[in-house]
Amino acid sequence: MKKEKVYRYSLQFPGKTEEQMRAGELLEQLGSRKSRFIIRAINEYMDAHPDEVAVATLPRPIPVPAYSRDELRALLVEILAESGYTAKAPYLPESQSPAGLQERADIDDMLENINVFLS
């Protein structure tokens, strides 16, 4: 995931094969130097196998339709209504519990501050 010129990923794989265990042990030994090692290894691989890794052919992000504030709010209210939520009434049977009341307040806040979700 790229965020403000920083790439951040979480990597997890099983240690079932000898190859996986060797890779896992190496990464463990690298400690905080994992990023530099992985960047170097990936770039060396791409240089050695340009036919296998064509950056230009990697999947492009799916275009997301742009919604106005009112359109996005209406869409969210419609989706929430499917679960029984209405602006005036509790939407879940457990909504009178402290957790339910907090969840309802969170949804109401989200709908009031919908601009945060618009790009």
C-alpha atoms as one frame of an Amber mdcrd trajectory, in Angstrom:
protein
   0.000   0.000   0.000   1.452   3.366  -1.010   0.777   6.318   1.239   2.592
   9.636   0.909   5.731   8.200  -0.738   5.930   5.328   1.755   5.190   1.724
   0.815   3.958  -0.434   3.670   3.233  -4.140   3.397   2.618  -7.024   5.720
   4.053 -10.345   4.614   3.033 -13.726   5.961   3.675 -17.203   4.614   3.629
 -20.733   6.034   6.822 -22.464   7.076   5.896 -25.852   5.635   8.592 -26.354
   3.020  12.363 -26.133   3.277  12.291 -23.166   0.894   9.759 -21.294   3.048
  11.672 -22.032   6.253  14.973 -20.849   4.760  13.360 -17.604   3.586  11.620
 -17.096   6.934  14.804 -17.652   8.931  16.746 -15.231   6.742  14.096 -12.543
   7.164  14.122 -13.111  10.925  17.907 -12.662  11.018  17.722  -9.443   8.994
  15.674  -7.720  11.675  15.152  -4.056  10.778  17.171  -4.457   7.545  14.446
  -6.536   5.860  13.186  -3.656   3.714  16.565  -2.921   2.130  17.121  -6.608
   1.448  13.685  -7.156  -0.108  13.967  -4.055  -2.316  17.356  -5.199  -3.591
  16.175  -8.777  -4.165  13.054  -7.699  -6.047  14.967  -5.294  -8.268  17.647
  -7.909  -9.037  14.903 -10.384  -9.914  13.128  -7.879 -12.189  16.425  -7.054
 -13.929  17.186 -10.756 -14.441  13.665 -11.661 -15.601  12.232  -8.665 -17.484
   9.948 -10.940 -19.509   8.270 -12.267 -16.348   7.783  -8.926 -14.644   6.507
  -6.191 -16.897   5.471  -3.314 -14.661   3.414  -1.833 -17.481   1.219  -4.947
 -17.544   0.513  -5.023 -13.831  -3.172  -4.564 -12.961  -4.321  -0.972 -12.875
  -6.413   0.344  -9.988 -10.121  -0.060 -10.509 -11.649   3.341 -11.209 -13.985
   4.379  -8.433 -16.948   6.484  -9.443 -16.942   9.953  -7.932 -19.905  10.624
  -5.669 -21.150  13.929  -4.387 -21.634  14.272  -0.643 -25.388  13.758  -0.979
 -25.049  10.779  -3.339 -22.578   9.022  -1.025 -24.725   9.721   2.034 -27.826
   8.360   0.250 -25.924   5.238  -0.812 -24.700   4.591   2.734 -28.142   5.172
   4.235 -29.577   2.710   1.686 -26.989   0.068   2.608 -27.536   0.650   6.336
 -31.321   0.457   5.864 -30.885  -3.124   4.682 -29.704  -3.869   8.245 -32.666
  -2.042   9.767 -30.924   1.293  10.419 -32.982   4.453  10.181 -32.030   7.944
  11.240 -34.821   8.023  13.819 -34.947   4.468  15.188 -32.453   1.913  16.486
 -31.306  -0.424  13.754 -30.255  -3.446  15.814 -32.039  -5.172  18.710 -28.965
  -4.745  20.888 -28.776  -1.027  20.074 -29.998  -0.124  23.566 -26.874  -1.697
  25.099 -23.876   0.617  25.632 -22.064  -1.035  22.705 -25.134  -0.688  20.478
 -25.606   2.951  21.419 -21.950   3.659  20.692 -22.171   1.883  17.327 -25.260
   3.922  16.435 -23.501   7.152  17.479 -20.489   6.176  15.346 -22.702   5.614
  12.294 -24.517   8.907  12.886 -21.128  10.681  13.153 -19.935   9.021   9.955
 -23.016  10.184   8.074 -22.653  13.715   9.443 -18.974  13.867   8.486 -19.285
  12.193   5.104 -16.827  14.667   3.537 -13.973  12.722   5.149 -14.742   9.823
   2.802 -14.737  11.904  -0.363 -11.540  12.409  -2.294
